[in-house]
Structures are given as structure tokens and as C-alpha cells.
């Protein structure tokens, strides 16, 4: 917990928003991955000999696709917001730096300059550090959804045309 407070102190108040965003973002990313794995297990357990097998497959395909698309939109927005919050922290840090330089002279101005540059770098780094791994997780979720769709299409066979999904 002390590390979080140190991070907020070093990166400025924007770090609070970046930390909250990262918690929400990664909770949703991992939730989506877990949900897709559960859907894959459900598909494996689906009885293949029932009369309405194709209808069940279609419903399952639609549900998986819809869940992924809804989550992808929200996750994409959060991934885009993380570096923007880092940029906001950069701007705030630069404002602090220039205010420090304009008010103080000598050794005090150098301390203010160093503190402001540190805030700039920590905020920028944090925004990118939140966004980049989340982007990878969304890619993994997309691959898992695609794999499930392929399995559904294979099970469905040649009877009905396969539903497609966005890439």
C-alpha cells in the first residue's frame, strides 16, 4: 500500500485516476478471458445428438459474439484512456515544473525542475504500462473468441451458413 502512495506522490494526482482505471480495466480483461473459457467448456459439454443442436449452436455463437463485442468496446475505450491520462499527468507535471522555475531561483529552482520532470515521467510511464499489457489481453480474448467461433462452425457443419464475427 505504501508503494501506491509513493507512486501517487511521485506521479501527481493523475496517478489516482490511472490506478483506478487499471483496476477496472484488468478486472474486465480477466473477466472476459474467464468468461470465454467457460463458454468454450460449455461448448464441449453441449449434447451433439439433440434435435435442436444447430439452434443451440447458433444461440451459443450469438451469445459469445455479443459478449465479446460489448466488452471489446469498453475495454478499447479504457485502453485508449490510459495513455491519455498519462499525457494529462505529463502536462500537469510540466505546469508544476514551469511554475517552480518562475517562482524560485538557484538551488530551489533545480529541485522544482527535478520534481516536475520526475512527475512527468512517472505519469507517462504509468499510463503506457497500464495500456500495453491490457492491449495484449484483449488480443488474447479476441483469439479465444475466434477459436470458439471456429469450433461452433465446425460443429454446425454444412447445414446453415456460419455467422461471422468482426476482427
N, C-alpha and C positions, 0 to 999 in steps of 0.2 A: 504494500500500500504506500509505503514511503517512496518507492520508486515512481509511482504515479504522481505523487505530489511534487517530487523533484522535476519530473517531466513537464508538468504544468507550469512550474516556476521557471524552468529554463526556456520553455517554448511559448509562454504567454497564455492569455486567456482563451485563445482559439483552440488550444490543446484540449480543453474540456469538450468542445464540440467534436473534435476529431476522435477522442476516446469514446464518447457516447456513440458516434457513428460507427466506429469499429465494432463495438459490442453488438449493435443491432445488425450490422452487415454480416458479421461472421455467424451470428446466431441463425440468420435467414439462409446463408450459404450452406451451412452444415445441415440445417433442417431440410433444405431442398434435396441435398445429396442422400440423406437418410430416407426421405420420402420416396425418392426414385428407386432406391434399393428395395424398399418394402414393396413397391409396385412390381418390381422385377420378380420378387419372391411370389407375389400373388399370381403373377402370370404363370410361373412354373407350376403352381398348385391348381390352376384352373382345370376343371374336368374337360377333356377333349372329346368326349363321346356324347355330350348332351346335344339335344336337338337345336338349341339356340346358341350353339358355340360361336358362330360367326357374329351374332348380335352381341354376345358378351365381349368378344374381342374388340368389336367396334367401340363399345362403350368404354372399355378399358383404355383403348388407344386415345379416345377423345379426352378422357379424364387425365391421363398422363400428359398429353399435349397441352391441355388447358392449364394445368397446374404449373408446368414449366414456363409457359408463356407469361402467365401472371407474375410469377416470381422473377423471371428474367427482366421484365420491365422495371420493377422496384429495385432489383439488385444493380442493374445498369445505372440507374439514377444515383444510387448510393456510391457506386464505384466512381462515377464521374464527379461526385461532390467531394470526395476525399482529397484529391489533389487541389481542388478549388479552395477548400478550407485551408490547406497548406499554403496556398498562394495568398489567401487573406492574412494568414499569420505572418507571411513574408512582408506584406505591405505594412501590417501593424508594427512589426519589428523595425522596418525601415523608418517609419514615422518616429518611433521611440529613439532610434539612432540619431536622426537629424535634429530632433528636439534636444537631445543630450548635447550634441555638438554646438547648437546655437546658444545654449544657456551656460554651459560650463567651459572652462578653459584649462589648458595644461593637462596634468595627470588625470583630473576628473573627467575630462572630455574623452580621453583614451579609454577609461574604464567604461563609460557610457557607450562608446563606439563598440567595444568588445562585447558588452552585454547585448546590445542591439543586434549585432551580427550573429551572435550565438542564437538569439531568439529566432532570427530569420531562418537560419539553417535547421534548427530543430523542428520548426513548424513545417517547413518544406519537406524535410526528410520524413516526418511522421505522416503527412498526407500521402506521399508516394508509397511508404511502407504499408499503409492500410490498403491502398487501391490495388497494387500489383498482385499480391497473393490472392486477393478476392477475385480478380480477373481470371486467374488460373482455376480457382474453384468453380466459377461459373462455366468455364470451358469444360471442366471435367463433368459437370452436371449436364451440359449440352451433349457430350459424348455418351453419357449414360442414357439420356433420353433417346438419343438416336439409336443406341443399341436395343433398347426396349421396343422402339418402333419397328426395327428390323425383325425382331423376334415375333412381334404381333403380326406383321405382314407375312412372315414365313408360315405361321400357324394358320393364318386366314386362308392361305392357298390362292388358287386362281379364281375363286367364286366371285368375289366383289372387288372392284378396283380399290387399291390401297389408298389410305389417307396419307397426305404428305405433310411435312412439317417445315417451319421456317428455319433457315440456317443462320 
